[in-house]
Amino acid sequence: MILLCILLSTYILAVNFYGFRLLLSQKNAHTPENRDERKENGKLLLAGILGGALAVYISMFVMKYRLENCILMLALPLLAVINVYCFYLGFRGIFLIW
């Protein structure tokens, strides 16, 4: 059971780190003439669906980047709540089996 807890914790940390690095790399590569926002939004939303919505949402505020995008500002908090609830259920399920 400890192994399952470690695996779930590692997954959460890895996906959140990936979301943070994805937003950071998009910010560093951002130029006004090179803007393909649909592709960038899709990658960030996919990282959020996989479990990194909270890190992406917090990173957007810390870096002050892409805050004017309405889709991300509405979808990421909803995904973050769903992610936290799913992780809670995952950890609770691990401890109920044990």
N, C-alpha and C positions, 0 to 999 in steps of 0.2 A: 504494500500500500504506500510505503514511503516512496517507492520508485515512481508510482503514478503521480504522486504529489510533486515530485521533482520534475517529471516530464511536463506536467501541465504548467508549472511555474516557469520552466525554461521556454516553453512555447509562448507564453504570455510576454516574457521579456524579449524574446527574439522578434516577435511580430511588432511590438511597440518600438523597438530599436530600428527595425526596417522602415516603419512609417516615419519616424523622426529623420532618418538618413535620406529617405526619399524626398521629403519636404525640403531638407537642407540642400540636396543636390539640385532640386528644381529652382530654389532661390538663387543659388550660385550660377546656374546656367541661364537665368532669366535675362533676356534682352528684349527691348520693345519690338524689334522686327522679327524675332523668333518666338512667336506666341501661338502655340497650338494647344489651347486650353482644354479642348475636349479630351485629348489624350492624357493630359496631366490630371484632369479631374477623374478620369477613369482609374488611373493608377492609385490615386489617393483614396478613392472610394473603395477600391478592391482591398487596399491595405486596411481600411477601416472595417470592412466586412469580415476580414480574417481575424480581427481582434485588436487592431492598432488604432482604433478611432480616438481613444482618449489621448494618446501621445500625439497624434496628428493635430487634434483640436487645440491642445495646450501649446504645441510648437508654433501653430499659426499665430497665436497671441504673443508668445515670447519673441518671435522673430519679426512680428508685424508684417506678415507676408500673406497675400491672397485673402485678406479680410473682407474685401468687397464682393467676393464670390458668394452669391446667395445660396446656390446648391450646397456647397460645402458647409456654410454656416448653419443650414437647417438640418442636413443629413448627418453630419458628424456627431452632434450631441445626442441625437436619437440612437445612432449606432453605438455610441459610448455607453448609454444606459443599457441597451440590449447586451452588449459585450460584458459589462460588469455583472449583469444578472446571470448570463450564461456561465461565466467563470465562477460565480458564487454557487450555482447549481452543480458545476463540475467538482468543486472542492467539497461541497456538502455530500455529494454522492460518493466520493472517495472515502470520506470519513464514516459514512453510514455503512458501507460494506465492511470496513475494518472493524 
